[in-house]
Amino acid sequence: MTTDSPPRIRERRDDLVVLRPQGLYCPPGDFYIDPWRPVDRAVITHAHGDHARMGHGHYLSAAPGEGVLRTRLGPIDLQSLAYGESIVHHGVRLSLHPAGHVLGSAQIRLEHEGRVWVASGDYKFMTGPDVDPTCPPFEPVRCDVFITESTFGLPIYRWRPQREIFAAIDAWWRSNVDNERASVLFCYAFGKAQRVLAGIDASIGPVFCHGAVEPLNRAYREAGVALPATTLVSEVTDKSLFRRGLVLAPPSAAGSTWMRRFGDYSDAFASGWMLLRGARRRRGLDRGFVLSDHADWPGLHAAIAASGAERVIVTHGQVPVMVRWLSENGLDAEAFETEYGDEAEGLAEPSADPAATEAGT
Ligand SMILES: [Zn+2]
């Protein structure tokens, strides 16, 4: 991987989104997108902590994400828009469109004096049977300038169909039931945990959730997403039930005293980073399931191509690689230096050096 930094944005007079110390800023609209410092008006792409932060005066988000946003941020001044609904603010027409990342995730479309920009936040690009049942799929939105993530922007990142991943999780769980030991699956508490719940075969045994996961399950159910029944781990009195159970817990629970109640258990991690065998091995996990809520390398290119944009700005993840690839393919590509990405997939990126990743399964 190259170590030279990508070309920094050359701000142009009529840019609809520019970089400010507080975050991405829309000058004609006078609002921010997913700002990392407190501002008066914030438009939020989704409720992950690196995009939705506390302390803003006013929030705007997609209506399906209202519950998860309030669950995570508490009482906030929040206005929501249905997907596709638009408002005009200081002459900027703003609308939100599904990003397919987690419940309520949105791409932000901005239109001003004939120019259209789309800030996509985090997204995944899935089609056919691979569509995530917990949120509507990514909707391609035509634009002049597309602002994209690049969390998994390396050619090694190519996801297997999700049915194969869920079949592998089910098989691991069944085998643990046969051996009378608990199945503890670490996964990010918001988004990934609910996608796992929607994808597994809940007839195998009871499903238990950590206290960080259960409030999000509730918000998903309230938003109309069908999830199997779950029980809060701390409410279980008969601990023998764990031996047949699947336990969903955030990565922070690994190695904590909270784990003692399960007795004999097998542990696993569901994350895109599990493509890197070293990431699993370093954590001493029994299994790693490669399941990501971000676009893989082909998915990033498909989403960018579907936008029709001739200018692309990359915000986080594998920025230099993506900028270079786009430039080589004839696009006007640049980077914004943002503070996104530290909550992606529930893990810090294990290694930026693809030569050290042992990928290939
Ligand atoms: Zn995210």
Residues whose N, C-alpha, C, O or C-beta is under 5 A from the ligand:
A	BS01	ZN	H48 D122
